Structure formats: structure tokens, C-alpha cells
Amino acid sequence: MISFADLNITDGSPIYLQIIMYVKSGVASGSIANGDELPSRRVLSTLLGVNPNTVQKAYKLLEDEGIILSHPGAGSVVSVTESRRSDIRAELVKAEIQKSVEALKHLGLAKDAALELIDRNWE
């Protein structure tokens, strides 16, 4: 069963999006594997102290993206192929790179200077 104990829901973004990102990040990193069970909507809403509809929305969107399968009365499980895991990882990396590029541009760095900084800090 996937534990959401370390999910910090105080970052300011909508909680349902934080749940989705938690699952996607776990899938991308391999800490959440194909076949892992998710807590029931009621259990997760109690654990996080949120409305069950919030969890329902997150699970529905994860289903729509093909990341989990839900069966009435039987719960929800992660259902991702290695190809899908790779796609999720690429999606998350792209989003992080875009945020970093925007921050570097905001600081007034030219592309060459930004690449030099990245290169120096890679190790």
C-alpha cells in the first residue's frame, strides 16, 4: 500500500494536484511500482485531513491519465508500463527544466551563462 505519510500539503497548490504529483513523482522515481495499491479515498482523505471529494478528483484524474485503475469495492492500483513510467519521468523533468529556465531568465542570465552555471553545479 502506498503511504502518503510524507506528503506535505502546505505548498499552496491545490491539494488534488499535490496528490497527483506525489503519485507521478513516485512512479517516475520507481518508489511507486506497477501494482501498488492506493489507500481508499476515505482513508486518504482522513489521513490528509481533506474532503473525500478532493481525493476523488485526484484519483479520477490519475485514472484519466492511465496511471491508476480503480475497481468499485476493490480499490485502486497503479497500472503503468515501463514506457508510461518513462513518459511520466520526461513530463516531470520537462516541467522542472521549464521552471528553472524561467528563473534563470528572470535573473537576467544569458543562455551561455546559464549553461555554464549548470555545468559547474552538475557534480
FIZA-731255 format. One record per residue (C-alpha): residue in three letters; x, y, z. Coordinates in steps of 0.05 Angstrom, whole numbers, plus 5000, padded with zeros to 4 digits. Example, Ala and Ser with C-alpha at 12.3 -4.5 7.8 and 13.67 -1.06 7.14 Angstrom:
% FIZA-731255
ALA524649105156
SER527349795143
***
This chain:
% FIZA-731255
MET500050005000
ILE502650684981
SER503951115042
PHE502451855036
ALA505351995105
ASP510852435077
LEU506352835031
ASN506853565053
ILE500353915034
THR502554615052
ASP505854844988
GLY500055284966
SER497854894904
PRO491154544903
ILE491353904945
TYR488653464889
LEU494553684845
GLN499353534902
ILE496552834907
ILE497352734832
MET504553004834
TYR506252544893
VAL503951934855
LYS507252154789
SER513852304824
GLY513651634859
VAL512251274794
ALA517751664758
SER522851514812
GLY520850784820
SER518750854893
ILE511650704869
ALA511250084826
ASN506249784779
GLY501049414820
ASP502049814884
GLU495449954919
LEU493050644937
PRO489250775002
SER481750824994
ARG479151524981
ARG476151545051
VAL482551315085
LEU486951815047
SER482152385060
THR482452235134
LEU490052165133
LEU490952835098
GLY485153185134
VAL481753375069
ASN474853285038
PRO473852605006
ASN471752964942
THR478853244937
VAL481752544937
GLN476352304889
LYS478352864840
ALA485752674844
TYR484251934834
LYS479552074775
LEU484952494740
LEU490151954753
GLU485351454722
ASP484151914662
GLU491751954652
GLY492251204653
ILE496551184717
ILE491650814762
LEU485950324754
SER480050344802
HIS475149784813
PRO468849914854
GLY469449574921
ALA476549324905
GLY480449964910
SER485550294863
VAL492250054839
VAL497950354799
SER497850104728
VAL503850354688
THR508250024636
GLU515650194634
SER514250624573
ARG508951014611
ARG513751084670
SER518851374623
ASP513651864594
ILE511752094664
ARG519152204682
ALA520152604618
GLU513953024633
LEU516353184703
VAL523453344681
LYS520853804626
ALA516654184677
GLU522554264724
ILE527054494668
GLN521955004645
LYS521455284716
SER528955324722
VAL529755654654
GLU524556174672
ALA528156324738
LEU534856394703
LYS531856854650
HIS528557264706
LEU535357354737
GLY537857634671
LEU542557064654
ALA544256934581
LYS543656214556
ASP551256124555
ALA552056374626
ALA546355934650
LEU549255314616
GLU556055474647
LEU552855514716
ILE549254854705
ASP555554524682
ARG559454764743
ASN554054534790
TRP552553874758
GLU557253484802
***
